[in-house]
Structures are given as C-alpha cells and as structure tokens.
Amino acid sequence: MIKPYRDMILIKPDEPNDKTDSGILIPKQAQENTHIGTVLNVAANVNLVKKGERVFYSKWAGIDVDDGKIIKETDVFGIFDE
C-alpha cells in the first residue's frame, strides 16, 4: 500500500452506480464518479481526516494510483457520520 507524504490522503473511491433508482442499467461510459470514498491511509501531517472514514472530495482532486486515489487534505469537503 502507498504511504502518502506531507498533507496527502490515500482514498479508495466508491464504485459508481450501475443502475438508476428505477432499475434502468447505466452503460459504463455514462456512469459518473461519486466523489465519495474511504480513507485507506493518511500522511503524518494530516490532522482532520482519519483512516477508515468516508469522505466527500473535489471532482478534480488528486491523482489515480493502483491502490486508489491520492488527494490533498484541503480537497476534502466533508466527512460522513455513519
């Protein structure tokens, strides 16, 4: 697993929906990313987000890597209460 540095966070994005609420299948090319994911790992300088939390992040944030997506802590808009 990748260990992020500085103020970076490693996120596993949620899978996009493949069906509408009424059951209609959505083709892969038409599916939109949810911009919600689970935090897999955080850098030492990250204070507000913890491993295992689900977060909502910016649409244009970060870079895709094998393990998920690396984003800055400032690209997180909110943490979900579960």
C-alpha positions as a printed NumPy array, in Angstrom:
array([[  0.   ,   0.   ,   0.   ],
       [  1.188,   3.514,  -0.773],
       [  2.132,   5.714,   2.181],
       [  1.228,   9.359,   1.431],
       [  3.537,  12.236,   2.431],
       [  3.008,  15.858,   3.563],
       [ -0.751,  16.621,   3.613],
       [ -1.838,  13.796,   1.308],
       [ -4.534,  11.155,   1.797],
       [ -4.957,   7.806,   0.029],
       [ -8.624,   7.142,  -0.8  ],
       [-10.46 ,   4.2  ,  -2.31 ],
       [-13.284,   5.835,  -4.316],
       [-16.746,   4.253,  -4.116],
       [-17.893,   2.414,  -7.239],
       [-20.244,   4.452,  -9.459],
       [-23.889,   3.394,  -9.643],
       [-24.64 ,   0.993, -12.496],
       [-28.439,   1.319, -12.114],
       [-30.898,   4.139, -11.61 ],
       [-33.33 ,   4.044,  -8.678],
       [-35.993,   2.674, -11.039],
       [-33.721,  -0.193, -12.171],
       [-32.511,   1.069, -15.558],
       [-28.937,  -0.058, -16.309],
       [-26.412,   2.719, -16.99 ],
       [-23.64 ,   1.96 , -19.525],
       [-20.061,   2.246, -18.159],
       [-19.193,   5.252, -20.35 ],
       [-22.215,   7.161, -18.971],
       [-21.593,   6.392, -15.277],
       [-20.427,   9.305, -13.15 ],
       [-17.961,   9.   , -10.296],
       [-19.441,   9.601,  -6.87 ],
       [-16.532,  11.659,  -5.404],
       [-17.066,   9.751,  -2.188],
       [-14.518,   7.312,  -0.857],
       [-12.979,   5.55 ,   2.108],
       [ -9.67 ,   6.765,   3.546],
       [ -7.078,   3.982,   3.308],
       [ -4.019,   5.827,   4.629],
       [ -3.027,   9.341,   5.71 ],
       [  0.267,  11.246,   5.931],
       [  1.692,  12.272,   9.304],
       [  0.754,  15.956,   8.778],
       [ -2.961,  15.236,   8.229],
       [ -4.983,  16.31 ,  11.266],
       [ -8.673,  16.293,  10.363],
       [ -9.161,  13.026,   8.466],
       [ -8.548,   9.561,   9.882],
       [ -8.057,   6.153,   8.323],
       [-11.351,   4.337,   7.711],
       [-13.551,   7.451,   7.439],
       [-15.789,   8.063,   4.408],
       [-15.221,  11.446,   2.814],
       [-16.644,  13.655,   0.06 ],
       [-13.884,  15.22 ,  -2.072],
       [-13.386,  17.566,  -5.017],
       [-14.204,  16.292,  -8.511],
       [-10.804,  17.351,  -9.88 ],
       [ -8.749,  16.329,  -6.852],
       [ -5.663,  14.199,  -6.836],
       [ -4.127,  11.532,  -8.975],
       [ -5.195,   7.95 ,  -9.648],
       [ -2.824,   5.238,  -8.392],
       [ -3.003,   1.434,  -8.199],
       [ -4.412,   1.451,  -4.661],
       [ -6.97 ,   4.213,  -5.277],
       [ -6.543,   7.988,  -5.44 ],
       [ -4.155,  10.356,  -3.658],
       [ -5.614,  13.757,  -2.751],
       [ -4.676,  16.716,  -0.533],
       [ -6.366,  17.142,   2.832],
       [ -7.726,  20.515,   1.606],
       [ -9.599,  18.734,  -1.223],
       [-11.854,  17.008,   1.324],
       [-15.189,  18.836,   1.636],
       [-16.638,  16.753,   4.438],
       [-16.633,  13.549,   6.489],
       [-19.716,  11.332,   6.642],
       [-21.195,  10.41 ,  10.017],
       [-22.103,   6.776,   9.941]])
